[in-house]
Amino acid sequence: MKKIVFYIPLIVFTVPYGLIALDNVGHISPVVIIGLLLFLSAGVFLSKDKFWGGLLGALPAIYLIYMGTKDTGQIINEMPIGIIVLIFYVICGSFIFYRSKKLKNQLDL
């Protein structure tokens, strides 16, 4: 798996918030910045073959699912987006975990 795949959520979420930041920095919530930093750290750790980096990426996804249960009056419901991102990080973390386990077993032989 190419290492850039681990940064897909960071790229997808940074583009719209980057466009908002070009307009006025004050409109971006600190929670969003923390979420983007968690996506960045998840991508870095997953690209360094640390499977627990997927847990860091799952935190903003869980928050999106939680916010999807609240009636905030937004046009877009966050729950489906959060579920997709959560599944993405579970798959990436599982892939790294089983790949490292398989490599360890091959080296022991």
N, C-alpha and C positions, 0 to 999 in steps of 0.2 A: 504494500500500500504506500502510495506516495505521501510524503510528509505534509504537503500542502492541504490534503484532505482534512486534517485535524483543525485547520484554521477556517473552514467554510463558515461556521456560525459567526465567527468574529467578523469576517468580511461581509456577510449578509446583513448583520446588525449594525456594523460601523457605517455603511454607506448612507442609510437614511438619517442616522444621527449625525453623521458628518455634514450632511446637507443642512440640517437644522443648526449645527454649530457655525456654519458659514454665515447664517443669518444673524444669530445672536447667541452667545455662549450661555447666557443666563437661562435659556429655555431647557437645557438638559438637566435632568434630575441626577443627583449624586448616586441614586440607586442604579441608574442606567450606566454610569461610569464604572461603578463597582462590578456590575454584570459584565461589561466589556472587558474589564481587567481580569475577571475570572475566566472568560472565554480565551483571552490571550494566554493566561497561565496554563489553562487546560491544554491548549495547542502546543505550548512549549514542552510540557511534561509528557504528553502523549508522543511527541516527535522524538523525545529522548527515551522512549520505551518504558515509561513509568505508567502502568495501567491505572493507578489511582488518580491520574490527571483527569480521567473521565468523571470522577466524582466532583472535581472543581467545576467542570462544565455543566454538570447536572444541577448544581445549585441554582443558577439563574433560570434553568428550565423548570425546576420545581416552583420557583417564585412566579414564573409566568403562568403555570397551571393554577397556582393559588389565586393570582390576580384574575384569572378567568372565571373563578367562582364568585367574585365580587361584582356587584352591579356598579360600574364606574361611569356608565354612560358613554363609553367609547364605541366607535363604529366597528372596530375590529376586535373580535374576541381573542384573547391571548391563549386560551386553553389549547386549541389545536396546534398552535405554533410551539407551545411549551412541550406538548406530547411528542411532536416530531423531533425537537432538539434533544429531549430526554432519550428517546430511542436511539438517536444518532450517537450520543455519548456512551450509552450502554453497549452498543455494537462496537464502537471504537475501543473502549476499555476492554471488552471481552476479547477482541481480536489481538490486542497487544498482550493481554494476559496469556492467552493460549499459544501465541507465537513464541513468547519468551519461555513458556513451559516446554514447548516442543523443542526449541533450541537447546535448552538445558538438558533435556533427555538425550538429544543427539550427541552432545558434548560428553555426557557421562559414559556413553558406549565406547 
